[in-house]
């Protein structure tokens, strides 16, 4: 099927902000691709006593990731090397964002973050960016007003995550106008008259999640519905664009972003919250809830839109064994839904790396570090056990045991790195080991929960930093950690242990 060319429609309202997009028409960077075997010794090295399978899974994820690196083809409008989504011959906005969130740990070897440059180089004159672009031709897969044409808006979050790891203000300044123009396009074209957002199964990334009434196509239609995750993702984008504005001194967008942020916070909590079940739902055009508890509602945690008086009741759903606390956490559809499937069946219950990572990051925002650690350990353990059986990682995983064993989802691609690289890399480093960087503040926060000897050698931090962070074996969680920290740059490391009760700050000179 023929794709669609950039700026090849007639109904464009050109954005002045697009004049700042320096990616369009940029000279193509086409450097040789790194080979895993030749660069393995430059990657961060995880240390985890008695967990060799998790370490092996980590290295396998990198091996597959490097095999999926691609060079741009002439005439496509792509401007740089990139990582392929391991799905088909297209780049995907949603997949790419989560791949870059583990790719950051190999930034000194390959600039995974530049994968996004190939989306910015295809941004239309009115700010639109298609969510799926063909690698062979550079064509958009969707016309821009198709409900499945774009989203979810996660690029802003991913670019901010990169900034927190490396403090790269130059890149932040370069991508900021692209992100604002895209956000403005979404606000104008993918909203209802009250400012709430819509999407589709494809557009939100959760293809067959049973959210729509039967008369609508589960993958392609917006169903005239307010989509809870889309609203929360846009609120999160507002929050982050405001932070970027502060860092860059771009105050000219603050008023409109603040207005939308406040309006979305209000409408989400007034229209999409059900006080009887203590959950956020999609809302039909007859003003009724669809009643489907799905993982998209937990974007509310990342967007910080759950009020204090609601947070405990809402977060409790993650610990409810009839809903989201399955043998493998966190299923994408609540267990009490009639279309939930114990083998997964894609977005009808499967456990997915990107949505789990979103939940973990959201729990951080509400200080639920213990729960994040518990879910992360469960998730990594499941992925590792499937790796022990199969030698690889998968697109998604079953939420329940199959024939008494951990298993991949029944609709699931193998060798999927792809976003599943998040689990043995980012989830292990950030949530099982508990190492959270903030390069802007020149600080690492280390939540130590494991009692095994663990840590990371060759840990990248900021522009030039490389650290070794090792915690020795302990006899109990209450025992004070004995840590060894080496760094080639000054950095502050805050150590937190004993269920977040005890802290120590170490300044490494």
C-alpha positions as CSV (number, residue, x, y, z in Angstrom):
1,X,0.0,0.0,0.0
2,X,1.3,3.4,-0.9
3,X,2.1,5.7,1.9
4,X,1.5,9.5,2.3
5,X,4.1,12.2,1.6
6,X,5.1,14.9,4.1
7,X,3.2,18.2,3.5
8,X,1.2,16.6,0.6
9,X,-2.2,17.7,1.7
10,X,-3.8,21.1,1.1
11,X,-5.4,22.0,4.5
12,X,-2.3,23.3,6.3
13,X,-2.1,26.1,8.7
14,X,1.6,26.7,8.7
15,X,3.1,27.1,12.2
16,X,5.6,29.9,12.7
17,X,7.3,27.7,15.3
18,X,8.1,25.2,12.6
19,X,10.7,27.7,11.2
20,X,12.8,26.5,14.3
21,X,12.7,22.9,13.2
22,X,16.3,22.3,12.2
23,X,15.8,18.6,11.4
24,X,13.8,19.0,8.2
25,X,16.2,18.9,5.2
26,X,19.2,18.4,7.4
27,X,22.2,16.6,5.9
28,X,22.0,12.9,6.5
29,X,24.4,11.4,9.1
30,X,25.3,7.9,7.9
31,X,28.1,6.7,10.1
32,X,29.1,2.9,10.3
33,X,26.9,1.0,12.7
34,X,28.5,-0.4,15.9
35,X,28.8,-4.2,16.2
36,X,27.8,-5.7,19.5
37,X,30.8,-8.0,19.9
38,X,33.2,-5.0,19.2
39,X,31.6,-2.6,21.7
40,X,30.3,-4.9,24.5
41,X,33.2,-3.9,26.7
42,X,32.1,-0.3,26.6
43,X,28.6,-1.0,27.9
44,X,27.6,-0.7,31.6
45,X,28.3,-3.9,33.5
46,X,25.6,-5.1,36.0
47,X,26.8,-6.8,39.1
48,X,24.3,-9.1,40.9
49,X,25.4,-11.9,43.1
50,X,23.7,-15.3,42.4
51,X,21.6,-13.9,39.5
52,X,23.5,-14.9,36.5
53,X,20.4,-15.5,34.4
54,X,19.3,-11.9,34.8
55,X,22.8,-10.8,33.8
56,X,22.7,-13.1,30.8
57,X,19.3,-11.7,29.8
58,X,20.8,-8.1,30.1
59,X,23.5,-8.9,27.6
60,X,21.1,-10.7,25.3
61,X,18.9,-7.7,25.2
62,X,21.8,-5.5,24.1
63,X,22.9,-8.1,21.5
64,X,19.5,-8.0,19.9
65,X,19.2,-4.2,20.2
66,X,22.5,-3.7,18.3
67,X,21.3,-6.1,15.6
68,X,18.3,-3.9,15.0
69,X,20.3,-0.7,14.3
70,X,19.7,0.7,10.8
71,X,21.1,3.3,8.5
72,X,18.8,5.7,6.7
73,X,18.1,5.2,3.0
74,X,18.7,8.0,0.5
75,X,15.6,9.9,-0.5
76,X,13.6,9.0,2.6
77,X,14.1,12.3,4.5
78,X,15.6,10.3,7.4
79,X,18.6,12.2,8.8
80,X,20.4,9.7,11.0
81,X,21.0,6.1,12.1
82,X,18.2,4.7,14.2
83,X,17.0,1.6,16.1
84,X,14.3,-0.4,14.3
85,X,11.2,-1.4,16.4
86,X,11.6,-5.1,15.6
87,X,8.0,-5.2,14.4
88,X,7.9,-4.5,10.7
89,X,9.7,-2.2,8.2
90,X,8.5,1.0,9.9
91,X,9.6,3.3,12.7
92,X,7.0,3.8,15.4
93,X,6.8,6.9,17.7
94,X,5.4,4.9,20.7
95,X,7.9,2.0,20.4
96,X,10.9,4.3,19.8
97,X,10.2,6.3,22.9
98,X,10.5,3.3,25.1
99,X,13.5,1.8,23.3
100,X,15.3,5.1,23.8
101,X,14.6,4.8,27.5
102,X,17.0,1.9,27.7
103,X,19.2,3.0,24.8
104,X,20.4,5.9,26.9
105,X,22.7,3.5,28.8
106,X,24.6,3.0,25.5
107,X,24.7,6.7,24.5
108,X,28.5,6.8,24.4
109,X,28.5,4.0,21.8
110,X,25.4,4.8,19.7
111,X,23.1,7.9,19.9
112,X,19.9,6.0,20.3
113,X,18.1,9.3,21.1
114,X,18.7,10.5,17.6
115,X,16.1,7.9,16.4
116,X,13.6,10.7,17.2
117,X,15.4,13.0,14.7
118,X,13.8,11.0,12.0
119,X,10.3,11.9,13.3
120,X,11.2,15.5,13.7
121,X,12.6,15.6,10.1
122,X,9.2,14.3,8.9
123,X,7.2,16.9,10.9
124,X,4.5,18.6,8.7
125,X,4.3,22.4,8.3
126,X,1.4,22.5,10.8
127,X,3.2,20.5,13.5
128,X,1.8,17.1,12.8
129,X,4.1,14.0,13.2
130,X,2.9,10.6,12.0
131,X,3.3,7.9,14.5
132,X,4.4,5.3,11.9
133,X,6.8,6.0,9.0
134,X,8.0,3.6,6.4
135,X,11.7,3.0,6.5
136,X,12.0,2.2,2.8
137,X,10.3,5.3,1.4
138,X,10.0,7.7,4.3
139,X,6.3,7.9,3.7
140,X,3.7,8.4,6.5
141,X,1.5,5.3,7.0
142,X,-1.5,7.4,7.9
143,X,-3.1,10.7,6.8
144,X,-2.9,13.2,9.5
145,X,-6.6,13.4,10.5
146,X,-7.0,9.6,10.8
147,X,-7.8,8.8,14.5
148,X,-4.9,6.3,14.3
149,X,-2.4,8.8,12.7
150,X,-0.4,9.8,15.7
151,X,0.2,9.3,19.4
152,X,0.6,8.6,22.1
153,X,2.4,11.9,23.0
154,X,5.3,10.3,24.7
155,X,8.3,11.9,22.9
156,X,8.3,14.9,25.3
157,X,8.6,12.5,28.3
158,X,11.4,10.5,26.6
159,X,13.4,13.7,25.7
160,X,13.1,14.9,29.3
161,X,14.2,11.5,30.6
162,X,17.3,11.8,28.4
163,X,17.9,15.3,29.8
164,X,17.8,14.0,33.3
165,X,20.4,11.4,32.5
166,X,22.8,13.6,30.5
167,X,21.9,17.2,31.1
168,X,22.2,17.8,27.4
169,X,20.7,21.4,27.2
170,X,21.8,21.8,23.6
171,X,19.6,18.9,22.4
172,X,16.7,20.1,24.7
173,X,16.8,23.5,23.0
174,X,16.8,21.8,19.5
175,X,13.9,19.5,20.1
176,X,11.7,21.9,22.2
177,X,10.1,23.8,19.2
178,X,9.3,20.5,17.5
179,X,7.6,19.2,20.7
180,X,5.6,22.4,21.3
181,X,4.4,22.5,17.7
182,X,3.4,18.8,17.8
183,X,1.6,19.4,21.1
184,X,-0.3,22.4,19.7
185,X,-1.3,20.3,16.7
186,X,-2.7,17.6,19.0
187,X,-4.6,20.2,21.0
188,X,-6.2,21.6,17.9
189,X,-7.1,18.5,16.1
190,X,-7.4,15.6,18.5
191,X,-9.7,17.2,21.1
192,X,-13.4,17.5,21.8
193,X,-14.9,20.9,22.5
194,X,-14.2,20.6,26.3
195,X,-10.5,20.1,25.6
196,X,-10.5,16.4,26.4
197,X,-8.6,14.1,23.9
198,X,-9.5,11.2,21.8
199,X,-7.5,8.4,20.2
200,X,-8.0,4.9,18.8
201,X,-6.7,1.5,19.6
202,X,-3.8,1.9,17.2
203,X,-3.3,5.6,18.2
204,X,-3.1,4.9,21.9
205,X,-0.8,1.9,21.2
206,X,-3.1,-0.6,22.9
207,X,-4.5,-2.1,19.7
208,X,-7.2,-4.6,20.8
209,X,-8.0,-3.4,24.4
210,X,-11.8,-3.8,24.6
211,X,-12.6,-0.1,25.4
212,X,-15.2,0.7,22.8
213,X,-18.8,-0.3,22.3
214,X,-19.2,-3.2,19.8
215,X,-20.5,-1.0,17.0
216,X,-17.0,0.7,16.7
217,X,-13.8,-0.9,15.4
218,X,-11.6,-1.8,18.4
219,X,-8.4,-0.7,16.6
220,X,-9.4,2.1,14.3
221,X,-12.2,4.1,15.7
222,X,-12.3,6.9,18.3
223,X,-15.8,5.8,19.2
224,X,-16.8,9.4,20.1
225,X,-15.2,8.8,23.4
226,X,-13.0,10.7,25.8
227,X,-9.8,8.6,26.1
228,X,-8.5,8.6,29.6
229,X,-4.9,7.8,28.7
230,X,-4.7,10.4,25.9
231,X,-5.9,13.1,28.3
232,X,-3.3,12.1,30.9
233,X,-0.5,11.9,28.4
234,X,-1.3,15.4,27.2
235,X,-1.3,16.6,30.8
236,X,2.0,15.0,31.4
237,X,3.3,16.7,28.2
238,X,2.2,20.0,29.5
239,X,4.0,19.4,32.8
240,X,7.2,18.5,31.1
241,X,7.1,21.3,28.5
242,X,6.7,23.7,31.3
243,X,9.8,22.3,32.9
244,X,11.7,22.5,29.6
245,X,10.5,26.1,29.3
246,X,12.1,26.9,32.7
247,X,15.4,25.3,31.8
248,X,15.5,27.0,28.4
249,X,14.0,30.4,29.3
250,X,11.3,29.9,26.7
251,X,8.6,31.8,28.6
252,X,6.4,32.6,25.6
253,X,4.5,29.3,25.8
254,X,4.0,29.2,29.6
255,X,0.6,30.8,29.7
256,X,-1.0,28.5,27.1
257,X,0.6,25.4,28.7
258,X,-0.4,26.4,32.2
259,X,-4.0,27.0,31.1
260,X,-4.2,23.6,29.4
261,X,-2.5,21.9,32.3
262,X,-5.0,23.3,34.9
263,X,-8.0,22.6,32.6
264,X,-7.0,19.0,32.0
265,X,-6.3,18.3,35.7
266,X,-9.8,19.7,36.5
267,X,-11.7,17.9,33.7
268,X,-9.9,14.5,34.3
269,X,-10.9,14.6,38.0
270,X,-14.4,15.9,37.5
271,X,-15.4,13.9,34.4
272,X,-13.3,10.7,34.3
273,X,-13.1,9.7,38.0
274,X,-15.7,7.3,39.4
275,X,-16.0,7.7,43.1
276,X,-17.9,4.4,43.6
277,X,-15.1,2.2,42.2
278,X,-12.2,4.7,42.8
279,X,-11.0,4.5,39.3
280,X,-10.5,6.6,36.1
281,X,-12.5,5.6,33.1
282,X,-12.9,6.4,29.4
283,X,-16.2,8.3,28.9
284,X,-18.7,7.7,26.1
285,X,-20.5,10.5,24.2
286,X,-23.7,9.8,26.3
287,X,-21.7,10.9,29.4
288,X,-21.5,7.4,30.8
289,X,-18.3,5.5,31.8
290,X,-17.3,2.6,29.6
291,X,-16.5,0.7,32.9
292,X,-13.3,-0.9,31.6
293,X,-10.4,-0.9,34.0
294,X,-7.3,-0.9,31.9
295,X,-3.7,0.1,32.4
296,X,-4.1,3.4,30.6
297,X,-5.7,4.9,33.7
298,X,-2.4,4.7,35.5
299,X,-0.9,7.4,33.3
300,X,-2.6,9.6,35.9
301,X,0.3,8.8,38.3
302,X,3.0,9.9,35.9
303,X,0.9,13.0,35.1
304,X,0.5,13.7,38.8
305,X,-3.2,14.3,38.5
306,X,-4.4,12.0,41.3
307,X,-5.4,14.2,44.3
308,X,-3.9,13.3,47.6
309,X,-7.3,12.3,49.0
310,X,-7.8,9.8,46.2
311,X,-4.3,8.3,45.7
312,X,-4.4,5.5,48.2
313,X,-7.8,4.2,46.9
314,X,-6.6,4.4,43.3
315,X,-3.2,2.9,43.8
316,X,-4.8,0.1,45.8
317,X,-6.1,-1.4,42.5
318,X,-2.5,-2.4,41.8
319,X,-2.6,-4.6,44.9
320,X,-6.0,-6.1,44.2
321,X,-5.6,-9.8,43.2
322,X,-9.0,-9.6,41.3
323,X,-7.8,-6.7,39.2
324,X,-4.1,-5.9,38.6
325,X,-2.1,-8.0,41.0
326,X,-1.8,-11.1,38.8
327,X,1.0,-13.7,39.1
328,X,2.9,-11.5,36.7
329,X,2.3,-7.8,37.2
330,X,0.8,-5.6,35.8
331,X,-1.7,-6.9,33.3
332,X,-3.0,-4.4,30.7
333,X,-6.7,-5.3,31.4
334,X,-8.2,-5.9,34.8
335,X,-8.6,-9.6,35.7
336,X,-12.3,-9.0,36.5
337,X,-13.1,-8.0,32.9
338,X,-14.9,-10.6,30.9
339,X,-12.5,-10.3,28.0
340,X,-9.4,-10.6,30.2
341,X,-7.3,-13.5,29.0
342,X,-4.8,-15.4,31.3
343,X,-2.5,-16.1,28.3
344,X,-2.5,-12.4,27.5
345,X,-4.1,-12.1,24.0
346,X,-2.2,-8.9,23.3
347,X,-3.8,-6.0,25.1
348,X,-6.5,-8.2,26.7
349,X,-4.3,-9.0,29.7
350,X,-0.7,-9.3,28.5
351,X,2.1,-7.7,30.6
352,X,4.0,-5.2,28.5
353,X,7.4,-3.6,29.2
354,X,6.3,0.0,28.2
355,X,3.2,0.1,30.3
356,X,4.9,-1.4,33.3
357,X,7.7,1.1,33.0
358,X,5.1,3.9,33.0
359,X,3.5,2.4,36.1
360,X,6.9,2.3,37.9
361,X,7.7,5.9,36.9
362,X,4.2,6.9,38.1
363,X,4.6,5.2,41.5
364,X,7.9,7.2,41.9
365,X,5.9,10.5,41.5
366,X,3.8,9.5,44.5
367,X,6.6,8.2,46.6
368,X,5.5,4.5,46.4
369,X,9.1,3.3,46.0
370,X,8.4,0.0,47.8
371,X,5.6,-1.0,45.5
372,X,7.6,0.0,42.5
373,X,10.5,-2.2,43.7
374,X,8.1,-5.1,44.3
375,X,6.5,-4.9,40.9
376,X,9.9,-4.4,39.2
377,X,11.3,-7.5,40.8
378,X,8.3,-9.6,39.9
379,X,8.5,-8.3,36.3
380,X,12.2,-8.9,35.8
381,X,12.0,-12.3,37.5
382,X,9.2,-13.4,35.1
383,X,11.1,-12.1,32.0
384,X,14.3,-13.8,33.2
385,X,12.6,-17.2,33.8
386,X,11.1,-17.1,30.3
387,X,14.6,-16.2,29.0
388,X,16.0,-19.3,30.8
389,X,13.5,-21.5,28.9
390,X,13.8,-19.8,25.5
391,X,17.0,-17.9,25.3
392,X,15.3,-14.7,24.3
393,X,12.8,-11.9,25.2
394,X,9.3,-11.4,23.9
395,X,7.0,-8.6,22.8
396,X,4.7,-9.2,25.8
397,X,4.2,-11.8,28.5
398,X,1.3,-13.8,30.0
399,X,-0.1,-12.4,33.3
400,X,-0.6,-15.9,34.7
401,X,1.3,-19.2,34.9
402,X,0.8,-21.5,31.9
403,X,1.1,-25.2,32.6
404,X,2.7,-24.2,35.9
405,X,5.4,-22.0,34.3
406,X,6.1,-18.4,33.5
407,X,5.4,-17.8,29.8
408,X,5.4,-15.2,27.1
409,X,2.0,-13.9,25.8
410,X,0.2,-16.2,23.4
411,X,0.3,-13.4,20.7
412,X,3.9,-12.3,21.1
413,X,7.0,-11.8,18.8
414,X,10.3,-13.3,19.9
415,X,13.6,-11.5,20.0
416,X,11.7,-8.3,20.7
417,X,14.2,-5.6,21.4
418,X,12.1,-3.5,20.7
419,X,10.9,-2.1,23.9
420,X,11.3,-5.2,26.0
421,X,14.9,-4.2,26.4
422,X,13.5,-2.0,29.1
423,X,13.1,-4.9,31.5
424,X,16.6,-6.4,31.8
425,X,18.3,-3.0,31.4
426,X,16.3,0.0,32.7
427,X,14.0,-1.8,35.1
428,X,17.0,-3.7,36.6
429,X,19.2,-0.6,37.0
430,X,16.5,1.9,38.1
431,X,14.0,-0.2,40.1
432,X,15.6,-3.5,41.1
433,X,19.0,-1.9,41.8
434,X,17.3,1.4,42.6
435,X,19.7,3.8,40.8
436,X,17.9,7.0,39.7
437,X,20.0,9.8,38.0
438,X,19.3,13.5,37.8
439,X,22.2,15.1,35.8
440,X,20.6,18.6,36.0
441,X,21.1,18.5,39.8
442,X,24.4,16.4,39.5
443,X,22.8,13.8,41.8
444,X,22.1,10.1,41.9
445,X,19.5,8.7,44.3
446,X,20.1,5.1,45.2
447,X,17.2,3.2,46.7
448,X,18.9,0.1,48.1
449,X,16.5,-2.8,48.7
450,X,18.4,-5.9,47.7
451,X,20.5,-7.7,50.2
452,X,22.6,-9.4,47.6
453,X,25.8,-7.8,46.4
454,X,24.8,-5.6,43.4
455,X,25.6,-2.5,41.4
456,X,26.8,-1.3,38.1
457,X,30.3,-0.7,36.6
458,X,30.8,1.8,33.8
459,X,27.6,3.6,34.6
460,X,27.2,6.6,32.3
461,X,26.1,9.9,34.0
462,X,25.9,13.4,32.5
463,X,28.1,14.5,29.7
464,X,31.4,12.7,30.6
465,X,30.7,10.9,33.9
466,X,31.4,7.2,34.4
467,X,30.7,5.6,37.7
468,X,31.1,2.3,39.6
469,X,28.4,1.8,42.2
470,X,28.6,-1.4,44.2
471,X,26.7,-2.3,47.4
472,X,28.1,-5.2,49.4
473,X,26.0,-8.2,50.6
474,X,23.8,-7.5,53.7
475,X,22.2,-9.7,56.2
476,X,19.0,-7.8,56.3
477,X,17.2,-4.8,54.8
478,X,17.7,-2.9,58.0
479,X,21.5,-3.3,57.9
480,X,23.3,-0.2,56.8
481,X,24.6,-0.7,53.2
482,X,28.4,-0.7,52.7
483,X,28.9,0.9,49.3
484,X,31.8,1.6,47.0
485,X,31.5,4.5,44.6
486,X,34.0,5.6,42.1
487,X,33.5,8.4,39.7
488,X,35.6,10.4,37.2
489,X,33.4,13.5,37.9
490,X,32.1,15.1,41.1
491,X,28.6,13.8,42.0
492,X,26.3,13.6,45.0
493,X,24.9,10.2,45.7
494,X,22.0,9.9,48.2
495,X,21.7,6.4,49.7
496,X,18.2,5.3,50.9
497,X,17.5,2.0,52.6
498,X,15.3,0.2,55.2
499,X,12.0,0.8,53.4
500,X,12.9,4.4,52.7
501,X,13.4,5.2,56.5
502,X,17.2,5.8,56.5
503,X,19.4,8.0,54.3
504,X,23.0,9.0,53.8
505,X,24.4,11.5,51.4
506,X,27.8,10.9,49.9
507,X,29.7,13.6,48.0
508,X,32.1,11.9,45.5
509,X,34.9,14.4,44.6
